[in-house]
Amino acid sequence: QVQLVESGGGLVQPGGSQTLSCAASGFIFSSCSMGWVRQAPGKGLEWVSDVDGGGGATYYADSVKGRFTISRDNAKNTLHLQMSSLRPEDTAMYYCAAPGLYIGQGTQVTVSS
């Protein structure tokens, strides 16, 4: 049974930092590219970032480039998203995903003073 369980969301002030984590199970994690997508209130899904199976290649949406860092630990089957210089427009439900295959239940990030 495939599971992607996100954690680390919450309320953070503008300019602050937050780290999201995703625990994966039920599939060969190291063989899959992984990523994060988000959905802001009233909007569609927005791709945020991807990392290849080995962790050596990373990709970012222009809206988060230079502020977010994606990483993975294949020994622990975990995916992370370090977010810094957060803005109110980063407020969204963040989902961990194996693109085209699986997606988690999401964790809410709210950026507000």
VENJOZI-V758326 format. One record per residue. N is the residue number from 1. RES is the residue in one letter. SS is DSSP state (h for helix, s for strand, l for the rest). OMEGA is omega in whole degrees, -180 to 180 (NA if undefined). Layout:
[[N RES SS OMEGA] [N RES SS OMEGA]]
//
This chain:
[[1 Q l -180] [2 V l 174] [3 Q s 171] [4 L s -175] [5 V s -180] [6 E s 175] [7 S s 175] [8 G l 179] [9 G l 179] [10 G s 180] [11 L s 179] [12 V s -180] [13 Q l 175] [14 P l -177] [15 G l -178] [16 G l -177] [17 S l 179] [18 Q s 176] [19 T s 176] [20 L s 177] [21 S s 178] [22 C s 177] [23 A s -176] [24 A s 176] [25 S s 174] [26 G l 176] [27 F l -178] [28 I l -172] [29 F h -174] [30 S h -180] [31 S h -173] [32 C l 163] [33 S l -180] [34 M s -180] [35 G s 177] [36 W s 171] [37 V s -180] [38 R s 177] [39 Q s 177] [40 A l -180] [41 P l 177] [42 G l -178] [43 K l 179] [44 G l 178] [45 L s 178] [46 E s 176] [47 W s -178] [48 V s -173] [49 S s 175] [50 D s 172] [51 V s -179] [52 D l -173] [53 G l -179] [54 G l 180] [55 G l -176] [56 G l -179] [57 A l -179] [58 T s -177] [59 Y s -176] [60 Y s 170] [61 A l -180] [62 D l -176] [63 S l -178] [64 V l -177] [65 K l -179] [66 G l -180] [67 R l -178] [68 F s 176] [69 T s 178] [70 I s 177] [71 S s 180] [72 R s 176] [73 D s -176] [74 N l 177] [75 A l -178] [76 K l -179] [77 N l -180] [78 T s 178] [79 L s -178] [80 H s 172] [81 L s 176] [82 Q s -177] [83 M s 178] [84 S l -178] [85 S l -175] [86 L l -178] [87 R l 177] [88 P h -180] [89 E h 173] [90 D h 178] [91 T l -176] [92 A s 166] [93 M s -179] [94 Y s -178] [95 Y s 171] [96 C s -177] [97 A s 163] [98 A s -169] [99 P l 179] [100 G l -176] [101 L l -172] [102 Y s 176] [103 I s -179] [104 G l -178] [105 Q l 175] [106 G l 173] [107 T s -174] [108 Q s 172] [109 V s 179] [110 T s 180] [111 V s -175] [112 S l 175] [113 S l NA]]
//
